[in-house]
């Protein structure tokens, strides 16, 4: 029997909790918090500001919450509140902050939970789909802070062999030619298609992704920028820090998808006439910590509710499942969105984990990067596995630093960008070319065309899916 007094319990350390997670990942290939007992969950809460995310009801979303769904939610709140308060919750301020977040469409709530008894009571409640300590961070340094993964604003020195110049004086990355993207432009440039991008935002110092988005061969389109990420240690804080990229990763993805084709000698995007809706949902590429999880979930929900958005590109993820993001992915999928996600880019300390979340979901299209060598070899830091759907050639086999070329964070600069991140953005751009060529098509029709135009079709490779898409074939 668990003691009632949490003071008598010594929680596991973060290192001990991560060891449990790693063991599950190594043995089963995946992890979610339902695989651990109440004590591990409670221990993670002690390292995560006591924020417990509770997925409730038998469905991840309800556009109109009926009486049964509302009853399930209220029952969970009442159970948790009665245990946490011990009958002494009288202050209105305490009651107001007990429920930190209650989204309108997705069926989850964020609660402040401190007691083991609450975790036990909810873990076995039939109305609960999942319990997650959403403030817990798997990735942290010795001071408990997460590194800024994937962030680097420094411009690159570009090898002249890594791009070609086309009219009207635009640079085209060498990687585009490996997929016949420039040849596909004779048939489609992405015009009329809106791509949603969830990442770290877009640089305010890159006018080609701002005030100069429409110029040259790119015209009659729009770029919109939003922010759902709250850059705060306090879970109850709701003010976002805006749409601007402070990392550089989101800028590189936006540039790869949609940078304009003009005469100023800068790199162009795959779908240079598409519209782009950017969301700053995270601070870096790893969805870790309460506000990043909530920010990405909210961004997905908002993009799902836009009828003009056809494609959602997510070059971000986590090593294991995140409940509220999974709920939002399923909601966006129900709205017909083509959700393209990165299969994983990391150093040796995590690339053993296989395809990461949310790319490992059935509702997403998973992409990884390969080299330009003979056969199929994943890029130096790319993941592979049975969940991968497509590959993109994005790294020189003889030089891992020479990857895809795109606009830099600052005006007049260029950058190399690699991994499954740029592979995902490139694939999102190709999907926009296909959809613009066939504007009445559904998501499934576009996806089938992507498969039929890929190198392994009709046979699926065990590690690289359908292979690399031939964009020219896809739009003809």
C-alpha positions as CSV (number, residue, x, y, z in Angstrom):
1,X,0.0,0.0,0.0
2,X,1.4,3.4,-1.0
3,X,1.8,5.8,1.9
4,X,-0.4,8.9,1.9
5,X,2.4,11.3,2.8
6,X,4.5,12.1,-0.2
7,X,7.2,13.4,2.1
8,X,8.0,9.8,3.0
9,X,8.6,8.9,-0.6
10,X,11.9,9.6,-2.3
11,X,11.3,10.2,-6.1
12,X,13.6,8.6,-8.6
13,X,16.3,10.9,-10.1
14,X,16.1,12.1,-13.7
15,X,18.9,9.8,-14.6
16,X,17.0,6.8,-13.1
17,X,13.8,7.8,-15.0
18,X,15.7,8.2,-18.2
19,X,17.3,4.8,-17.7
20,X,13.9,3.2,-17.5
21,X,12.8,5.0,-20.7
22,X,15.9,4.0,-22.5
23,X,15.4,0.4,-21.5
24,X,11.9,0.4,-22.9
25,X,13.1,2.0,-26.1
26,X,15.9,-0.5,-26.6
27,X,13.7,-3.5,-25.9
28,X,10.4,-2.5,-27.5
29,X,11.4,0.2,-30.0
30,X,9.0,2.7,-28.5
31,X,8.0,4.3,-25.3
32,X,5.0,6.0,-23.8
33,X,4.2,6.7,-20.2
34,X,1.6,4.0,-19.9
35,X,4.5,1.5,-19.8
36,X,5.6,2.6,-16.4
37,X,4.0,2.3,-13.0
38,X,2.5,5.1,-10.8
39,X,5.7,5.6,-8.8
40,X,7.8,6.4,-12.0
41,X,5.0,8.7,-13.2
42,X,4.9,10.5,-9.8
43,X,8.7,10.7,-9.7
44,X,8.7,12.4,-13.2
45,X,6.1,14.8,-11.9
46,X,8.5,15.9,-9.1
47,X,11.0,16.8,-11.8
48,X,8.4,18.4,-14.1
49,X,6.7,21.1,-12.0
50,X,3.9,18.8,-11.1
51,X,2.2,19.1,-14.5
52,X,0.1,16.1,-15.3
53,X,-1.5,15.9,-18.8
54,X,-4.6,13.7,-18.8
55,X,-6.1,12.4,-22.0
56,X,-9.7,11.6,-21.4
57,X,-12.8,10.1,-23.1
58,X,-12.5,7.4,-25.8
59,X,-11.5,9.8,-28.6
60,X,-8.6,12.3,-28.9
61,X,-10.7,15.1,-30.1
62,X,-14.3,16.4,-30.1
63,X,-15.3,19.4,-32.2
64,X,-18.4,19.6,-30.1
65,X,-18.0,18.0,-26.7
66,X,-21.1,16.1,-25.9
67,X,-22.4,15.4,-22.4
68,X,-20.5,12.1,-22.1
69,X,-17.1,13.7,-22.9
70,X,-17.8,16.6,-20.5
71,X,-18.8,14.2,-17.8
72,X,-15.6,12.3,-18.2
73,X,-13.5,15.4,-18.0
74,X,-15.3,16.7,-14.9
75,X,-15.0,13.4,-13.1
76,X,-11.2,13.5,-13.6
77,X,-11.0,17.0,-12.4
78,X,-13.2,16.3,-9.3
79,X,-11.2,13.2,-8.4
80,X,-7.8,14.9,-8.7
81,X,-9.0,18.1,-7.0
82,X,-10.4,16.3,-4.0
83,X,-7.2,14.3,-3.4
84,X,-4.9,17.2,-3.9
85,X,-6.8,19.6,-1.7
86,X,-7.6,17.2,1.1
87,X,-10.9,19.0,1.4
88,X,-9.1,22.3,2.2
89,X,-9.1,24.0,-1.3
90,X,-10.8,27.3,-0.5
91,X,-8.7,29.9,-2.1
92,X,-10.1,31.0,-5.5
93,X,-6.5,31.5,-6.9
94,X,-5.6,27.9,-6.1
95,X,-8.8,26.6,-7.7
96,X,-8.2,28.7,-10.8
97,X,-4.7,27.3,-11.3
98,X,-5.4,23.7,-10.5
99,X,-6.5,23.2,-14.1
100,X,-3.7,24.8,-16.1
101,X,-5.1,24.2,-19.6
102,X,-8.3,22.9,-21.0
103,X,-8.3,23.0,-24.8
104,X,-11.6,23.5,-26.7
105,X,-11.2,20.6,-29.2
106,X,-8.6,18.2,-28.0
107,X,-9.7,15.8,-25.2
108,X,-6.9,16.4,-22.7
109,X,-6.4,18.6,-19.7
110,X,-3.3,19.8,-17.8
111,X,-3.5,19.6,-14.0
112,X,-1.3,20.5,-11.1
113,X,-0.7,17.3,-9.3
114,X,1.6,16.6,-6.4
115,X,0.3,13.4,-4.7
116,X,0.9,9.8,-5.5
117,X,-2.7,9.0,-4.6
118,X,-3.9,11.2,-7.5
119,X,-1.7,9.4,-10.0
120,X,-3.0,6.0,-8.7
121,X,-6.6,7.1,-8.8
122,X,-6.4,8.4,-12.4
123,X,-4.1,5.7,-13.8
124,X,-6.9,3.1,-13.4
125,X,-9.9,5.3,-14.2
126,X,-11.8,4.0,-17.2
127,X,-12.2,7.6,-18.6
128,X,-8.5,8.1,-18.8
129,X,-6.7,7.4,-22.1
130,X,-3.2,8.5,-20.9
131,X,-1.3,10.2,-18.1
132,X,1.9,12.1,-18.9
133,X,4.2,14.2,-16.8
134,X,4.3,16.9,-19.5
135,X,6.7,19.2,-17.6
136,X,9.3,16.4,-17.5
137,X,12.3,16.9,-19.8
138,X,14.1,13.8,-21.1
139,X,16.8,16.0,-22.7
140,X,18.7,18.0,-20.1
141,X,22.3,18.9,-19.1
142,X,23.9,18.8,-15.7
143,X,22.1,22.0,-14.7
144,X,18.8,20.6,-15.8
145,X,18.5,22.8,-18.9
146,X,17.8,21.6,-22.4
147,X,20.4,22.4,-25.1
148,X,19.3,24.5,-28.1
149,X,19.3,21.5,-30.5
150,X,19.5,22.3,-34.2
151,X,20.1,26.0,-33.7
152,X,22.9,27.8,-35.5
153,X,22.5,31.3,-37.0
154,X,26.1,31.3,-38.5
155,X,26.1,31.7,-42.3
156,X,27.9,28.9,-44.3
157,X,30.6,29.2,-46.9
158,X,29.0,27.5,-49.8
159,X,31.0,25.4,-52.3
160,X,30.3,26.7,-55.8
161,X,29.8,23.0,-56.9
162,X,26.8,22.8,-54.6
163,X,24.4,24.9,-56.6
164,X,23.5,25.9,-60.2
165,X,22.2,29.3,-61.3
166,X,19.0,29.5,-63.3
167,X,16.9,32.4,-64.6
168,X,16.5,35.1,-63.5
169,X,19.7,34.7,-61.4
170,X,18.6,32.2,-58.8
171,X,20.7,29.6,-57.1
172,X,19.3,26.0,-57.0
173,X,20.7,23.5,-54.5
174,X,22.4,20.5,-56.0
175,X,20.0,18.3,-54.0
176,X,17.1,19.6,-56.0
177,X,18.5,18.1,-59.2
178,X,18.7,14.7,-57.5
179,X,14.9,14.7,-57.4
180,X,14.3,16.5,-60.8
181,X,12.7,19.4,-59.0
182,X,13.9,22.1,-61.4
183,X,12.6,20.0,-64.3
184,X,9.2,19.7,-62.5
185,X,8.9,23.6,-62.4
186,X,7.9,23.5,-66.1
187,X,4.7,21.9,-64.9
188,X,4.2,23.3,-61.4
189,X,5.6,25.8,-59.0
190,X,3.3,25.3,-56.0
191,X,1.0,28.2,-56.9
192,X,-2.3,28.2,-55.0
193,X,-1.2,25.7,-52.4
194,X,-0.7,26.7,-48.7
195,X,1.9,24.8,-46.7
196,X,1.8,25.0,-42.9
197,X,5.2,24.8,-41.1
198,X,5.5,24.1,-37.4
199,X,9.0,24.8,-36.2
200,X,11.0,27.5,-34.4
201,X,9.5,30.4,-36.5
202,X,10.9,32.5,-39.3
203,X,13.8,35.0,-39.0
204,X,12.8,38.7,-38.8
205,X,16.1,39.5,-40.4
206,X,15.5,37.6,-43.6
207,X,13.3,39.8,-45.9
208,X,13.0,37.1,-48.6
209,X,10.8,35.3,-46.0
210,X,9.0,38.5,-45.1
211,X,8.4,41.8,-46.9
212,X,10.2,40.5,-50.1
213,X,8.4,37.1,-50.2
214,X,6.7,38.2,-53.4
215,X,9.2,39.1,-56.1
216,X,10.6,37.9,-59.4
217,X,9.1,34.6,-60.5
218,X,7.3,34.3,-57.1
219,X,4.2,36.5,-57.0
220,X,0.6,36.6,-55.9
221,X,1.2,34.6,-52.7
222,X,1.4,35.2,-49.0
223,X,3.5,34.3,-45.9
224,X,1.9,34.4,-42.5
225,X,3.7,34.0,-39.2
226,X,2.2,33.0,-35.8
227,X,3.6,32.0,-32.4
228,X,2.2,29.4,-30.0
229,X,5.4,28.8,-28.0
230,X,5.6,30.4,-24.5
231,X,9.2,30.9,-23.5
232,X,8.7,30.7,-19.8
233,X,9.6,28.3,-16.9
234,X,6.1,28.9,-15.5
235,X,3.5,26.5,-16.8
236,X,0.6,28.9,-16.1
237,X,2.2,31.6,-18.3
238,X,0.2,32.1,-21.6
239,X,1.9,35.0,-23.4
240,X,3.8,33.7,-26.4
241,X,7.1,35.2,-27.4
242,X,5.8,35.8,-30.9
243,X,6.5,34.3,-34.4
244,X,10.1,35.2,-34.8
245,X,12.8,32.5,-35.1
246,X,15.5,32.8,-32.4
247,X,17.1,29.5,-33.4
248,X,17.5,29.5,-37.2
249,X,16.1,26.0,-37.8
250,X,12.6,27.2,-38.8
251,X,14.0,29.8,-41.1
252,X,16.0,27.1,-43.0
253,X,12.8,24.9,-43.3
254,X,10.7,27.9,-44.6
255,X,13.5,28.7,-47.1
256,X,13.7,25.1,-48.3
257,X,10.0,25.0,-48.9
258,X,9.2,28.4,-50.2
259,X,12.1,30.9,-50.7
260,X,11.3,33.1,-53.7
261,X,12.8,32.8,-57.2
262,X,14.3,36.2,-58.1
263,X,17.3,37.9,-59.6
264,X,19.4,38.6,-56.5
265,X,21.5,35.4,-56.5
266,X,20.0,33.7,-53.5
267,X,18.9,30.0,-53.1
268,X,15.3,29.2,-54.1
269,X,12.7,27.0,-52.4
270,X,11.2,23.8,-53.8
271,X,7.7,25.3,-54.2
272,X,8.6,28.9,-54.8
273,X,5.1,30.0,-55.6
274,X,3.3,28.4,-52.7
275,X,1.8,30.2,-49.7
276,X,3.4,29.6,-46.3
277,X,1.9,29.7,-42.8
278,X,4.7,29.5,-40.2
279,X,4.1,28.6,-36.5
280,X,6.8,29.1,-33.9
281,X,5.7,26.1,-31.8
282,X,9.1,25.3,-30.2
283,X,12.3,26.8,-29.1
284,X,14.4,24.2,-31.0
285,X,13.9,20.9,-32.8
286,X,13.2,18.7,-29.8
287,X,9.6,18.9,-28.5
288,X,10.6,18.6,-24.8
289,X,9.1,20.5,-21.9
290,X,5.6,21.7,-21.2
291,X,5.4,24.8,-23.3
292,X,6.9,23.2,-26.4
293,X,4.4,20.2,-26.2
294,X,1.5,22.6,-25.7
295,X,2.8,25.0,-28.4
296,X,3.1,22.3,-31.1
297,X,-0.3,20.8,-30.1
298,X,-2.0,24.2,-30.5
299,X,-0.3,24.9,-33.8
300,X,-1.4,21.6,-35.2
301,X,-5.0,22.3,-34.1
302,X,-5.0,25.8,-35.6
303,X,-3.6,24.6,-38.9
304,X,-6.1,21.7,-38.9
305,X,-8.9,24.3,-38.8
306,X,-7.7,26.2,-41.8
307,X,-9.4,24.9,-45.0
308,X,-6.7,26.5,-47.2
309,X,-3.8,24.6,-45.6
310,X,-3.2,21.3,-47.4
311,X,0.2,20.2,-46.1
312,X,1.8,20.4,-42.6
313,X,5.6,20.1,-42.4
314,X,7.2,19.1,-39.1
315,X,11.0,18.9,-39.0
316,X,10.7,18.5,-35.2
317,X,10.0,15.7,-32.8
318,X,10.8,13.7,-29.7
319,X,12.3,10.3,-29.0
320,X,9.0,9.0,-27.6
321,X,5.3,9.7,-27.8
322,X,3.7,12.9,-26.6
323,X,0.0,12.5,-25.9
324,X,-1.3,16.0,-26.6
325,X,0.7,16.3,-29.8
326,X,-0.5,12.8,-30.9
327,X,-4.1,14.0,-30.2
328,X,-3.5,17.1,-32.4
329,X,-1.9,15.1,-35.2
330,X,-4.9,12.8,-35.3
331,X,-7.2,15.8,-35.4
332,X,-5.3,17.4,-38.3
333,X,-5.3,14.1,-40.1
334,X,-9.1,13.9,-39.7
335,X,-9.2,17.3,-41.5
336,X,-7.5,15.9,-44.6
337,X,-4.0,17.4,-44.0
338,X,-0.9,15.7,-45.4
339,X,1.4,15.7,-42.4
340,X,5.1,15.2,-43.2
341,X,7.4,14.6,-40.3
342,X,11.2,14.1,-39.8
343,X,12.3,10.5,-39.2
344,X,15.0,11.7,-36.8
345,X,18.3,13.6,-36.8
346,X,20.7,13.1,-34.0
347,X,24.1,12.1,-32.8
348,X,24.9,8.6,-31.7
349,X,23.4,9.0,-28.3
350,X,19.9,8.8,-29.7
351,X,19.9,7.6,-33.3
352,X,19.7,4.0,-32.1
353,X,16.1,4.8,-31.2
354,X,14.8,4.4,-34.8
355,X,12.1,6.6,-36.3
356,X,11.1,9.3,-33.8
357,X,7.7,10.7,-32.8
358,X,5.5,12.0,-34.5
359,X,7.0,10.5,-37.7
360,X,6.4,7.0,-36.3
361,X,2.6,7.6,-36.3
362,X,0.4,6.1,-38.9
363,X,-1.1,9.5,-39.6
364,X,2.2,11.1,-40.7
365,X,4.5,10.7,-43.6
366,X,8.0,9.9,-42.3
367,X,11.1,11.2,-44.2
368,X,14.8,10.7,-43.8
369,X,18.0,11.8,-45.5
370,X,20.5,9.8,-47.5
371,X,23.8,10.5,-49.2
372,X,24.5,10.8,-53.0
373,X,26.7,7.7,-52.9
374,X,25.9,4.4,-54.7
375,X,22.9,2.6,-53.2
376,X,21.0,3.9,-50.2
377,X,23.0,5.0,-47.1
378,X,21.4,7.2,-44.4
379,X,23.1,10.6,-43.8
380,X,25.6,10.8,-41.0
381,X,23.0,11.8,-38.4
382,X,19.8,10.4,-39.9
383,X,17.5,7.7,-38.6
384,X,16.1,4.8,-40.6
385,X,13.6,2.0,-40.1
386,X,10.3,0.4,-41.1
387,X,8.3,3.5,-40.4
388,X,10.2,5.6,-43.0
389,X,8.1,6.5,-46.1
390,X,10.4,8.5,-48.3
391,X,14.1,9.5,-48.6
392,X,15.8,12.7,-49.8
393,X,19.3,12.9,-51.2
394,X,20.8,15.7,-49.1
395,X,24.4,14.9,-48.2
396,X,27.6,14.4,-50.2
397,X,28.9,10.9,-49.6
398,X,32.5,12.3,-49.5
399,X,31.8,15.3,-47.3
400,X,29.1,15.3,-44.6
401,X,29.3,19.1,-44.2
402,X,28.1,19.6,-47.8
403,X,24.3,19.3,-47.6
404,X,21.3,21.1,-49.0
405,X,21.8,24.9,-49.7
406,X,19.2,27.4,-48.6
407,X,18.7,31.0,-47.5
408,X,20.5,32.0,-44.3
409,X,19.1,33.5,-41.1
410,X,20.3,37.0,-42.1
411,X,19.7,39.0,-45.2
412,X,22.1,38.2,-48.0
413,X,23.4,35.0,-46.4
414,X,23.2,31.3,-47.3
415,X,23.4,28.2,-45.2
416,X,23.9,24.4,-45.5
417,X,21.1,22.5,-43.8
418,X,21.0,18.7,-43.5
419,X,19.5,15.7,-41.8
420,X,15.9,14.5,-41.9
421,X,14.9,18.1,-41.2
422,X,15.7,19.4,-44.7
423,X,14.5,16.1,-46.1
424,X,11.1,16.7,-44.6
425,X,10.9,20.3,-45.9
426,X,12.0,19.2,-49.3
427,X,9.3,16.5,-49.4
428,X,6.7,19.0,-48.3
429,X,7.7,21.3,-51.2
430,X,7.4,18.4,-53.6
431,X,3.9,17.6,-52.3
432,X,3.0,21.2,-52.9
433,X,4.1,20.9,-56.5
434,X,2.0,17.8,-57.0
435,X,-1.1,19.3,-55.3
436,X,-0.8,22.5,-57.3
437,X,-0.7,20.5,-60.5
438,X,-3.8,18.6,-59.3
439,X,-5.7,21.1,-57.1
440,X,-8.9,19.0,-56.8
441,X,-7.1,15.9,-55.4
442,X,-7.4,14.6,-51.9
443,X,-4.5,13.9,-49.5
444,X,-4.6,10.2,-50.4
445,X,-4.4,10.9,-54.1
446,X,-1.4,13.2,-53.6
447,X,0.3,10.6,-51.3
448,X,-0.3,7.8,-53.8
449,X,1.3,9.9,-56.6
450,X,4.3,10.5,-54.3
451,X,4.7,6.7,-53.8
452,X,4.2,5.9,-57.5
453,X,6.9,8.4,-58.4
454,X,9.5,7.1,-55.9
455,X,12.4,4.8,-56.7
456,X,11.3,1.6,-54.9
457,X,7.7,1.6,-56.0
458,X,5.8,-0.8,-56.1
459,X,8.0,-2.5,-53.5
460,X,8.7,-1.0,-50.1
461,X,12.2,-1.0,-48.6
462,X,12.4,-2.2,-45.0
463,X,14.5,0.9,-43.9
464,X,13.8,3.5,-46.6
465,X,10.2,3.1,-47.5
466,X,9.3,4.0,-51.1
467,X,12.6,5.7,-51.6
468,X,13.3,9.0,-53.3
469,X,10.6,10.9,-55.2
470,X,11.2,11.9,-58.9
471,X,9.4,15.2,-58.8
472,X,9.2,15.5,-62.6
473,X,7.4,12.2,-62.9
474,X,5.1,13.2,-60.1
475,X,3.8,16.3,-61.8
476,X,3.6,15.0,-65.4
